[in-house]
Amino acid sequence: MHPGAASATPAARFFDGFEARYLDTPDGPVFFRIAGDGPPLVLLHGYPQTSAMWHAVAPVLAQKYQVICPDLRGYGRSLKPQTDAKHTPYSKRAMAGDVLALMDNLGHTRFLVGAHDRGGRVAHRLAADDPDRVIALSTLDIAPTREMYREADSGFAHTYWHWYWLTLPHPFPEHLIGADPAFYWLSKCGAGKAGLTPFVQQALDEYLTYFSTPEAIHGACEDYRAAATIDITHDDADPSKLSMPLLALWGEDGAIEAHFDCLALWKERAADVRGWALPGGHYLAEQHPDKVLEAWLPFFAETTG
């Protein structure tokens, strides 16, 4: 166990009934967890985490759905490819391609998506590029990338400083984070009102262990560099709105609530939007999984008929 996770409270159950698998792709392996036999539902995690963030909601959802929880490229046990000058391998289009390859391999033509943070940006690009594949989408504590950069003020920049700092040229942020990855992770992710209380021991151990390598630190920085450059280029080239139902949820104590009109920004990017704030901060699926499930279960049931 990573020393930084030793004092966290262990969960009584952690992905009970789930299988851990890998999909081999031409670019490298995609790690994922899977359970259930119903309609397919893919859950996409955020920064700087892994699929472990779904441990409290995935088993409940797996009673009605086949739940697939991959590690995004650059994170966890999934591929961490070499980058290029335009950050193309870490564009949300490339990340979405891994998700599509996984769902193709599992035989799913259409599927539901639930996504947090960076995973929501991957889900947005996937839904924009391949709208026929996504039945419905729900995001946790994000608004669209282009619109957030457009609307950001100094208050947001102070709270979400990493949005800007991580985009600085290699190797500046990588070198500083790499000097003490656990200190960085715990300080950044514990800075909210809830501190580190949302994170159970098993998940925190996984986060700290897999974030500590130079490849993972670099991959995460590339994710943000892509978001500030090539991802916005892709957004600007795609004026159409998402057509599938979109449920946006965000935390009452988080930066989205404090600095943005989340629904208004999503309505610029999607035609069928609903949503509201939930109690808690950024890490909703871990802090208040019951509230997330109360919103997700009827939404996904409605959209699958």
Beta strands, then each sheet from edge to edge (+ up, - down):
strand 1: 19-25
strand 2: 28-35
strand 3: 40-44
strand 4: 66-70
strand 5: 111-116
strand 6: 134-140
strand 7: 246-251
strand 8: 273-278
sheet 1: 1+ 2- 4+ 3+ 5+ 6+ 7+ 8+
end
